[in-house]
Amino acid sequence: MIERSVFGGGVAPALWVISAAALFVAILITVIQLSAEQGAGEVKAQGGWAYTTRESEGGVEYMATVQAEEGSTWLLLACGPDKRLIVSLIHVEQFPFPLTSSLPVQLRSNHISSFTIEGKSIQSNLVLDPRPLRHVMSLIVQDDELVVSISDQSGTLHDYTFSMQPNDISLEPIRSGCFDY
């Protein structure tokens, strides 16, 4: 849905995803702070990753998120029952610089060369184009860290560093369902 809607013109489904993701991040912060018990269907943690599943009409949805070292920004990975990958950068409040509706986002890690993809600003958060990411995420998640750089309107890069390890359990359903699809 995200691939067709956000990167093909419409944004209504993407707004729902961003709203749900923002709520998910808020819940994760609360759950992590409260050290809730881990159980079926609840938010679980592995390293810096928090992850969960939920049943939907079409099947099971998987979501995992990790906080940037720089503060209130989270990397969200989600995989829907239709095998659609969602990659988003979510700021708990608002990014500290204005976002344009479409902007370049640079990713780099040890396993991949630095490359730039399109990011769409939706409700002060960024949804990244999943099409090029689908084929490189399996390499990115093997690295210790991922650096995401967002270029503001003046061309200044703002870096966000995400600790990617450990993730063998937290990302397994997303890895098997949505990477290299």
ZIWOMO-V609099 format. One record per run of one state. SS is the DSSP state (2 for helix, 1 for strand, 0 for the rest). FROM is the first residue (numbers start at 1). TO is the last residue. Records with the same first field share a line. If there is no record, write none. Layout:
SS=FROM-TO + FROM-TO
This chain:
0=1-1 + 6-11 + 35-43 + 47-48 + 57-58 + 69-72 + 80-84 + 92-101 + 109-114 + 123-124 + 129-129 + 134-136 + 141-144 + 152-156 + 164-171 + 179-181
2=2-5 + 12-34 + 130-133 + 137-140 + 172-178
1=44-46 + 49-56 + 59-68 + 73-79 + 85-91 + 102-108 + 115-122 + 125-128 + 145-151 + 157-163
